Amino acid sequence: MSSLFHPAIYDRDIPVESYWQASAPPLGRETPPLAGEASCEVAVIGAGYTGLTAALTLAEQHGAGVTVLEAGTPGWGASGRNGGFCCLGGAKLGYTEMARRYGLEETRRFFAVQMEAIDLVRQTCAERGIDADITGGGEIILAHRPARRQEMEEECGELRRLLGFEAQVLDNDALAERGLAADGFHGGLELPLGVGLHPLKYLRGLARAAIDAGVTVHGGSPVTQISREGGSYVLATPEGRLTARKVIIATNGYSEDDRLPQLAGRLLPALSSIIVTRPLSPEERKAQGWTSTVMCADSRRLLHYFRLLPDGRFLWGGRGGISGSPAAAKASENRLRRAFERHFPAWRHVETEFFWRGLVCLSKPLVPFVGRLEEEGLYASLAYHGNGVSFTAWAGRAVAAQVAGVQGAEALPAVLRDPLPRFPLPFLRKVYLTGAYAAYGLQDAYG
């Protein structure tokens, strides 16, 4: 199976009609398709956050000659269409289970990496003059059922005991005082880390920096085959061939098994969709009681994530969906809209102006992978579990350091360096996903 979803999800000729695309300045750099024969020291597959950060690091800090091959345009994939949540994340595995599997010290190292990653994004934007519309401070997870409120109290204790991290649970009155009043929630867990940003402005800032540092970026250049010839890798595209000594795969949820057999059966992409409203007036925001730009998500397994944007629009996203077809897209939009109106009844009259969707990426152990694959000279960094905006800032640098030979795998937390396993019977991955969604839906409704 080359891909799990409808071909429309992978068609790079279909524009991403997102709010980000409509509001970001153009890249302002040429990224022509690869044509003919070319060579470089390091080839990077994927011009998203990971690939561009790795390429920029290799060029600036290690003097490497780097070429990036992108199937669409830079930021066409998840990096240019996510919700802009720069916060803790990267794994879906809980910290208690993580400590059992990898040890407490390695779990703490992984948590420290997440905090460092958030700072790296802010630092990169400040140092390179990237105006990414950074807003808010921290993140709040809202309890969608009363029982989740009690579980959040326990999570606070877990974070304190395992990681020395202080979080707090807020009741609805405290949330309302902060301008976070919505229907159907029962308090929330405040995590005082992270910011919201404009993901495509950040991405294009990285792309400009990489190109200006001497990195060659080819858009419209999907890698159709990777082969070994005389100790080097040869990457074939529709119009050219690129020979490189080392390769970094940074395709995340858009990895296709037939084009990248080195990753076949190892990743599980999942759909995520977003709607964005027209700008809300100050009076409309006040009528609902939601005036804060703090990032929020709910406690569902099939979660919703949402935030007020700097221009007054409201972003509401959610997981779910199996087909990926154009017809299924409309059903996903309608489902999102119904959930949005249920929690924000004062905004039922507010029009949706943008809808789009894309793929997040899971691994079997529910943690990211950063490092060398089984073949010498072949590296990857991916599987961020729908929350890689900040983590990629650290991961791209880490994989670049390994490729440059200045850092070994042992420098990474153990959470990140286990071999990337295949799913059992990987041709059934879509069946697994369907079953998981059914179970999660029941847990969200009754658990």
Secondary structure, 3 states (H helix, E strand, C coil): CCCCCCHHHHCCCCCCCCHHHHHCCCCCCCCCCCCEEEEEEEEEECCCHHHHHHHHHHHHHHCCCEEEECCCCCCCCHHHCCCCEECCCCCCCCHHHHHHHHCHHHHHHHHHHHHHHHHHHHHHHHHHCCCCCCECCCEEEECCCHHHHHHHHHHHHHHHHHHCCCCEEECHHHHHHCCECCCCCCCEEEECCCEECCHHHHHHHHHHHHHHCCCEEECCCCCCEEEEECCEEEEECCCEEEEEEEEEECCHHHCCCCCCHHHCCCEEEEEEEEEEECCCCHHHHHHHCECCCCEEEECCCCCEEEEECCCCCEEEEEECCCCCCHHHHHHHHHHHHHHHHHHCHHHCCCCEEEEEEEEEEEECCCCCEEEECCCCCEEEEECCCCCCCCHHHHHHHHHHHHHHCCCCHHHCCHHHHCCCCCCCCHHHHHHHHHHHHHHHHHHHHHC
